[in-house]
């Protein structure tokens, strides 16, 4: 009987210790560990968020190009895709009424995409790759090399789609926007690349690109950096 009592008392003591829970010291140790894990993983999470924001913007821009191409064929008109600024962020739009500015109202509002801050549309500092024929089998035009002019002859660098849904450039005020920009009788040669530059929180840059082949095929790219300091478009 005495043995049974001792066993009962031991069980009660152990039960009370189990019910006591964590001590303050144990809780503090757990909190410190969680803070260390958060501090280590936070930069990586921010990188993932930055990459996702850039990728989403590139895909949205590519979707706008698809709209511009479809509308050009549907309306039998050449439409240019231009970039403006709205609420301190880039705005890409299809210039339906050919007035070189974004018009959101009226009976025919212009398709547009607001890009995420701090993304800018620029060729300055863009990584090499599209300056050779290696990626597209052709060197595409960009904002710095575009010969595009509007119907008044004023320079308006940018991508346009003609009534056949092909990327084109207008070389003179009275000329058609043509896909074969290198001369009559030669294969179609107008291709295009748009660069999106994202300024990271650490001050560095990430890059995306949207290309259009002479046949009108649209694709998004990301510049993937390597550990050796280089990188490639993928």
Secondary structure as GFF3:
##gff-version 3
##sequence-region A 1 234
A	DSSP	alpha_helix	2	19	.	.	.	ID=ss1
A	DSSP	alpha_helix	24	75	.	.	.	ID=ss2
A	DSSP	beta_strand	79	86	.	.	.	ID=ss3
A	DSSP	beta_strand	89	95	.	.	.	ID=ss4
A	DSSP	beta_strand	112	114	.	.	.	ID=ss5
A	DSSP	beta_strand	119	121	.	.	.	ID=ss6
A	DSSP	beta_strand	159	161	.	.	.	ID=ss7
A	DSSP	beta_strand	167	170	.	.	.	ID=ss8
A	DSSP	beta_strand	177	178	.	.	.	ID=ss9
A	DSSP	beta_strand	192	199	.	.	.	ID=ss10
A	DSSP	beta_strand	205	212	.	.	.	ID=ss11
A	DSSP	beta_strand	218	225	.	.	.	ID=ss12
A	DSSP	beta_strand	231	233	.	.	.	ID=ss13
###
